[in-house]
Amino acid sequence: MKEKTSITLSSEVLAKIDRLAGGKGSRSALIESILRRYLLERARAAINARDLEKINRAAEQLNAEAADAVAYQPAEE
């Protein structure tokens, strides 16, 4: 469902939006598309940050396990 809203933009930004939207393009459609992309990127960044935090918390244990596994590898000749 779409809802009508009002925002205030500088004439410079509005002119650039109009150029990007093109002659038959819709300002609203362009702004919505840009905002959707931005919100998706923010959500992905938050997920990536949480994943990185988990990896960093487990890094010491994971590195110890990897070192242990390498110790069992036969020496190269």
N, C-alpha and C positions, 0 to 999 in steps of 0.2 A: 504494500500500500504506500502510495506517495503522499507526502505532506508538504504543504506550501510553507516556505520560510523566507525570511528576509535577511540579507547580509549586506554589509557595506564594503565596497571595494574601491581602491583608488582607480582613477580613470586610466592610469597606465596599465594596471593589471587587467582591467576590464577590456581595454583595447587588445591586449595580447590574447585574452580568452576568445574574443571575437575572431581574431585572425586564426587561431587554432581551430575553432569550431567551423570556420568556413562560412560561405554565404548562406547555405541551407542548413548548417548545423545548429544545434541547440546549445545555448550556454549551459542550461541546466544539465543536459545529458553529458556534456564535457566535464563539468565540475563534479558531477556524481561519479563519473568514471575515474577521474583523478583521485577523488576521495576514497573510493572503494579500493583502488590500488594501494594507496597510502595506508589505509587501515589493515589491509592484508599483509603488507610489508611489516607493519608494527607488530602484528600478531605473530608472524614468523620470527621476527627478531626476539620477541619475548620467549618463544619456545626454544630457540637456539641458545639464548642466555641461560635458561633453566637446564638444558641438556649439558652445556659446558660446565655449569656449576656442579652437576652430578658427576661428570667425568673428572673434574678437578678434585672433588672430594674422594674419589676412588683411585686417583692416580698412583698414590704410593703403593697401595695393595696390588694394583694391576701391574705396575713396574716390577714389584718383587716377584709376582707370579711369572712374568715374562723372563726375568733373569734366571729363575729356577728352571724354567723350561729350556732355556739356552744352555744351561749347565749340563743338561742331559744329552745334548747333541754331540755326536762324535767329532773329534778334532779333524780338521781337513789335512790331508797329506800333500 
